[in-house]
Amino acid sequence: MRNVAMISALCTVLAPMAHAERGADGQLNILYWQAPSTLNPYLSSGTKDLEPSSLVIEPLAGFDEKGDVFPRLAAEIPSAENGGISADLKTVTWRLKPGLKWSDGTPVTSEDVKFTADYCMNPDGGCAQLGRYEGIDRVEAPDPLTVVIHYAAPRPNPFTAFTGAQSPILQKAQFAGCMGAAASTCTDQNFRPIGTGPFRVTEFRTNDALTLEANPNYRDPAKPAFATVTVKGGGDAAGAATAVLETGEFDYAWNTQVPPDLLKSMEAAGKGRVVTAFGTLVERVEMNLSDPSPDLPETERATIKHPHPILSDERVRRALSMALDRQLLSDVGYGPTGRATCNLVPAPEVFASDNTGCIAQDSEGAMALLDQAGWVPGTDGVREKDGRKLHLLFQTSANPIRQDYQALIKQWWQNIGVSVELKVVEPAVFFGADANSPDTFIRFNADVEMFANNFDGTDPEPYLARYTCDKAPSPDTQWQGENINRYCNAEFDKLLAELGRTSGVQARGAIAKKLNDMLTKDGMVVVPLVDRGRVSAHSNALGGVVMNAWDSELWNAADWVRAR
Amino acid sequence: MAKRVLVLILALMLLGPLLWRIDPGLLDMRARNLGPGLGHPLGTDQLGRDMLARLMAGGRVSLAVGFCASVLAVVLGTGVGVAAGWFRRLDGALMRLVDLFLALPLLPLLLLGVMLFREPLARAIGPAAGAFVLIVGAIGLTSWMQLARVVRAEVMALRGREFIVAARMVGNGSGRLIVRHLLPNIAPQIGVAASLGFASAIMTESALSFLGFGFPPDLPTWGRMLAEGVEQMQLYPARVLLPGGLILLTVLAVNALAQVKVPR
């Protein structure tokens, strides 16, 4: 019996090696229920477009499943140690792998890389990924294998340009006529880009289907294992999950976010597996530190002029956090695709604080803390202090899971003597940018509110920079500003400025963790609840899938094999 | 038959909570997603709330909204229709007003209403009562126009009839004529319109709650329960079938009742 197990384990390990030959595994079927509309990521910021295009065109470096940078077209990752990053953090030098070829057989050179930057940074182009090239002064190509990027100011984290599926390298010869305003008129180029990836386009029907075949010039002669790929669009998340998990029509389905019970019952059919990767999307409760009372004049309501009469006390905020059972919230709302968290920055590992103190619910402790803060139970069970009731208005957007969360949180807070009024706002209004609407999450005319947010890429600096004093929304800024809590702490601002001067992932991680703790564990300004993962499904007949939240989900499709 | 069904539903919603005393808002996380059983005759929902208690509480709200909104629409529609049909001088102006209201889209109007009045109303009479006034007002104010047109046409047809002319010749004033002779003759039409309005008000309320314009989320209504159940329909069909079936039964019963009243 033991031998059988040994042999079968051995077979599983050896199986991929047994047919390590390009195109040996036949056809691969992928389902993107939101169908790709273009294969040029510089003209679309949609995940549905980025990910299929990552099968065809590649950046210099990508992010692996842990969020670490690894070389794709580059020979190695630039660092201060290997001389790739200059001492003043203003120059980054990349070196290409020698002998790389485009799928049409022509050589890949540093001119292509330089062209890509010029293409996206062209002022007439309206490049969707311009943010990745921010701060670049100029790009030079001193020899065919070397690219030098000059930044206008020190750039502690240079891994945005040419890194990740959002900024792949385009072929200069193909796109030379597509600069600036002509970009979106180059239909043939945008629909059939020539790339260096494991596959090349055979047919693309926009918003419907994409067919690919193995790239004969791919740099690893043994890959990819699949000869042809179809990426099909259409349907919805539940239909996509069914197609992989229950009927087995497809090998891989992207974004199968359906209620946890449903996903579990589908997986029980035994045809496939659900895969999850946790990025930085965190569902959280945000505390308002300014007074949202409607008695105040419209120009002063919810501004830093008036501190919140209840929530300015850190002990009250802490008690509210202690009363929550985050594990239960995660189970109810997201099942296997969520996990309880106390961090605003839950990942990548180097930036995530080891802060788990909030996970265990402690209603007794919360009540003791409220007693200590002077809020004592009144005759109706609601706590009061100096004649004011401990009453909170709790708003969020209309969404079935958020309404379940509201009901749960209301009950827990009532148990510790807090009276809660719930409010639901239509999502388009709540997340809308209309400065005149009183119901947006930025105006924050409520005591606490709940939503989810994440940050792009792997470095949390711009994300943490939202909480500086000068970013608090007010009438003077036309109610723009990302510091919706109206948090203001000189120490925080100082530490953030230090982060902007620090390079090296470890050192940056240490500072980012401190900043995260100031907002969460120490300050209780942001009360994180659940870390929400990306979820997809693949059939049991597909091997080699490694889910990735930092780059395209199809990042390692060259390594995918038919599991027999 | 229709009457019996309606009475049964009303009795269940109004008297049921006196017998079945579980709090519809009570969450019991150890009893989530239960099927029908002794403790919970209709099972529990995804947060362990008792379905029977929620259906009864939700039914009260939905029926109250339907009733109040249709009464408001009937009063407005009949008033405008009679005035336009009886007094020739008012006809043009009132009918243009009807056209104006018919052109108003309900949703943007509600968005505006919620923005302007939700907070003052909630402060004056509490969040749930404030939302009730807002929703009933919004539905009532945007659904009286068809009735006004029907009533106007009926009044115009009646005003030339012999019995009206005769009643006027013996010296009856307009007010008395309208109340004693006109309204009783157009009552069936009003009844049908009211029942249709009742049904559509329940549906509109559910749409509004679904979009987040309606009641606070902790107040169950049939419409909200239906909307929340849709996602879990495959696993727990009862969450959709129960509130949906009750809406269907109520609407059918009310419509059937109105049909009976129309003289054949």
Interface residues (C-beta under 8 A of the other chain):
Chain A: V258 P259 D261 L262 S265 P294 L328 V332 S397 A398 P400 Q403 D404 Q406 A407 L408 K410 Q411 E421 L422 K423 V424 V425 E426 P427 V429 S437 P438 D439 N445
Chain B: G25 L26 L27 M29 R32 N33 Q46 L47 L111 M115 E119 R123 P127 F210 L211 G212 F213 P216 P217 D218 A227 E228 E231 Q232 Q234 L235
